[in-house]
């Protein structure tokens, strides 16, 4: 393990002993076209089923991630809903679902109702200003699908701003742009706990996929 990798792993271990990472996205002015695109992304109806979810690979992924997540999320039915929704929302935003698991581990420790010292909410620790900026009053950031959808699309937005630079995009997500600790912790969690097929070092953000209607996480 490299020196930086060891430091990130030690920082992650210290964090896991202490609780959710305090941080939050910072409001930045955006163009009307970007605002409209993000608003559409978070407001599309939920999906009932997605074709890729029935493939043997995804089914194996869901089973393995459920096994790894069992200690943190003991309720089997909720865990299944969480993983199915996360896989869909991450894939829809062109993100690796395993990256999102690493981010959630660091942001909230998989606590649905986590609230940070700066007011970020839910699994992906979304700041409330996003609802006013791109959402509607009906959007509840403690709702499973809503929170995962916001989190995935916000990270995707930051990746687009940073032209695919994951390190800088994660810094923006946590409000710590330019500092290494948070991005390294997310990557350490991703690499240590959630990799299934793709090495995090080879991550490249994909294109966003079109949403289809139906499924609704709770």
Helices and strands as residue ranges (DSSP letters): H 3-18, H 32-43, G 51-54, H 56-69, H 76-92, H 97-107, H 129-134, H 144-161, H 166-174, H 180-189, I 190-194, G 200-202
